[in-house]
Amino acid sequence: MLETLAPPIALAAFGGIARACRRGARSWRGFCGSMVVSGFSGVVVHLLIRESSLSASLQAAIVAVSGYSGGAVLDAFASTLVNKIGILPEYGKNKGENNG
């Protein structure tokens, strides 16, 4: 399985490096954290699109952009799960809490 996931992880990490170059890495620790998030984001997106009818080149581009976007892609996916499927509680709200 790792052999299958290595290319998407590398593409997503490269997308994360591109983002760090554009925005500037504030610390080594922050840079490494961003690479982990980018790699994870790329794996999730790869797993979601790998059985699609998209060409391999388009799939690779989507994975790389998801790595560039990093946490934003994961947040959007989590939000979709919450809103469409309703399997998770709303973020930032506790049971019985009046937020409004």
C-alpha positions as CSV (number, residue, x, y, z in Angstrom):
1,M,0.0,0.0,0.0
2,L,2.9,2.4,0.8
3,E,4.2,2.0,-2.8
4,T,0.8,3.1,-4.1
5,L,0.6,6.1,-1.7
6,A,4.2,7.3,-2.1
7,P,3.6,9.3,-5.4
8,P,0.5,11.2,-4.1
9,I,2.3,12.0,-0.8
10,A,5.3,13.3,-2.8
11,L,3.1,15.4,-5.1
12,A,1.1,16.8,-2.2
13,A,4.3,17.6,-0.2
14,F,5.7,19.3,-3.3
15,G,2.5,21.4,-3.4
16,G,3.0,22.2,0.3
17,I,6.6,23.3,-0.4
18,A,5.3,25.6,-3.2
19,R,2.9,27.2,-0.7
20,A,5.7,27.6,1.9
21,C,7.9,29.2,-0.8
22,R,5.2,31.7,-1.7
23,R,4.1,32.5,1.8
24,G,7.4,32.0,3.6
25,A,8.0,29.4,6.3
26,R,8.1,31.0,9.8
27,S,9.9,28.1,11.5
28,W,11.3,24.7,10.7
29,R,8.7,23.1,13.0
30,G,5.9,24.9,11.1
31,F,7.3,23.9,7.8
32,C,7.4,20.2,8.8
33,G,3.9,20.4,10.2
34,S,2.7,21.9,6.9
35,M,4.3,19.0,5.0
36,V,2.5,16.5,7.2
37,V,-0.8,18.2,6.6
38,S,-0.1,18.5,2.9
39,G,0.8,14.8,2.6
40,F,-2.2,13.7,4.5
41,S,-4.5,15.9,2.4
42,G,-3.0,14.5,-0.8
43,V,-3.6,10.9,0.4
44,V,-7.2,11.6,1.2
45,V,-7.8,13.3,-2.1
46,H,-6.0,10.5,-4.0
47,L,-8.2,7.9,-2.3
48,L,-11.3,9.8,-3.2
49,I,-10.5,10.3,-6.9
50,R,-8.4,7.2,-7.8
51,E,-11.4,5.2,-9.1
52,S,-12.7,8.1,-11.2
53,S,-12.6,8.4,-14.9
54,L,-10.2,11.3,-14.7
55,S,-6.9,11.0,-16.5
56,A,-3.8,10.2,-14.5
57,S,-2.4,13.7,-15.2
58,L,-5.5,15.4,-14.0
59,Q,-5.6,13.3,-10.9
60,A,-2.0,14.1,-10.2
61,A,-2.7,17.8,-10.6
62,I,-5.7,17.6,-8.2
63,V,-3.5,15.9,-5.6
64,A,-0.8,18.5,-6.0
65,V,-3.2,21.4,-5.6
66,S,-4.7,19.6,-2.5
67,G,-1.3,19.5,-1.0
68,Y,-0.9,23.2,-1.8
69,S,-4.2,23.9,-0.1
70,G,-3.4,21.6,2.8
71,G,-5.7,22.0,5.8
72,A,-8.3,24.0,3.8
73,V,-9.1,20.8,1.7
74,L,-9.4,18.8,4.9
75,D,-11.6,21.4,6.5
76,A,-13.9,21.5,3.5
77,F,-14.2,17.7,3.4
78,A,-14.9,17.6,7.1
79,S,-17.6,20.3,6.7
80,T,-19.2,18.4,3.9
81,L,-19.4,15.3,6.0
82,V,-20.9,17.2,8.9
83,N,-23.5,19.1,6.7
84,K,-24.4,16.4,4.2
85,I,-24.1,13.2,6.2
86,G,-24.7,14.6,9.7
87,I,-22.5,12.1,11.4
88,L,-20.5,14.6,13.5
89,P,-21.6,17.3,15.9
90,E,-21.1,20.9,14.8
91,Y,-17.6,22.3,15.5
92,G,-17.2,24.6,18.5
93,K,-20.6,23.8,20.0
94,N,-21.2,21.7,23.1
95,K,-24.5,20.0,23.9
96,G,-26.8,22.4,25.6
97,E,-24.7,25.4,24.9
98,N,-26.5,28.5,23.7
99,N,-24.3,30.2,21.1
100,G,-26.7,32.6,19.6
